[in-house]
Amino acid sequence: MDFIDWTCSGESRLDYSYARFALAKSFVFERWCELAGERALAQPDDLSGSCKFGSLFMRYVFGGAIRGHFEHQFNLIDGRIVDLSHDARDVGRMTHPYLHEQTFFTVPEVQASLSGCSPRAERWGQDFIRVHA
């Protein structure tokens, strides 16, 4: 497996804006609900548990870098913290949701997990761009 530095900025395919953030959040929630259905899980109430997919999606669509630690991932886009799941129940329970531990992203299991989630997040990103470009 090749090492990918997810914490480096990715290529922006769309300019980031607050309006697009709102569209992206709604879009990812719809996809998160579909994924729960595919996995025969209960329908989610919010984006709890989706931070890997959400951060990969945001990096693919809006560029920026992924930040985070063992509990949570988010994005840094143009110097500001951007988190699709900022108001999710799991994030609200965290003491330090926006802590960044650079070495966390070098752990082989984390690399494998992100690489495994990336194709789906990129498909979501491509679909979003087709609709919202």
Stockholm file with secondary structure:
# STOCKHOLM 1.0

chainA/1-133         MDFIDWTCSGESRLDYSYARFALAKSFVFERWCELAGERALAQPDDLSGSCKFGSLFMRYVFGGAIRGHFEHQFNLIDGRIVDLSHDARDVGRMTHPYLHEQTFFTVPEVQASLSGCSPRAERWGQDFIRVHA
#=GR chainA/1-133 SS CCCCCTTSCEEESSCCCHHHHHHHHHHHHHHHHHHHHHTTCCCCSSSTTCHHHHHHHHHHHHEEEEEECSSCEEEEETTEEECTTTTSHHHHTCSCTTCCCGGGGGSHHHHHHHHHHHHHHHHHHHHHHHHHC
#=GC SS_cons         CCCCCTTSCEEESSCCCHHHHHHHHHHHHHHHHHHHHHTTCCCCSSSTTCHHHHHHHHHHHHEEEEEECSSCEEEEETTEEECTTTTSHHHHTCSCTTCCCGGGGGSHHHHHHHHHHHHHHHHHHHHHHHHHC
//
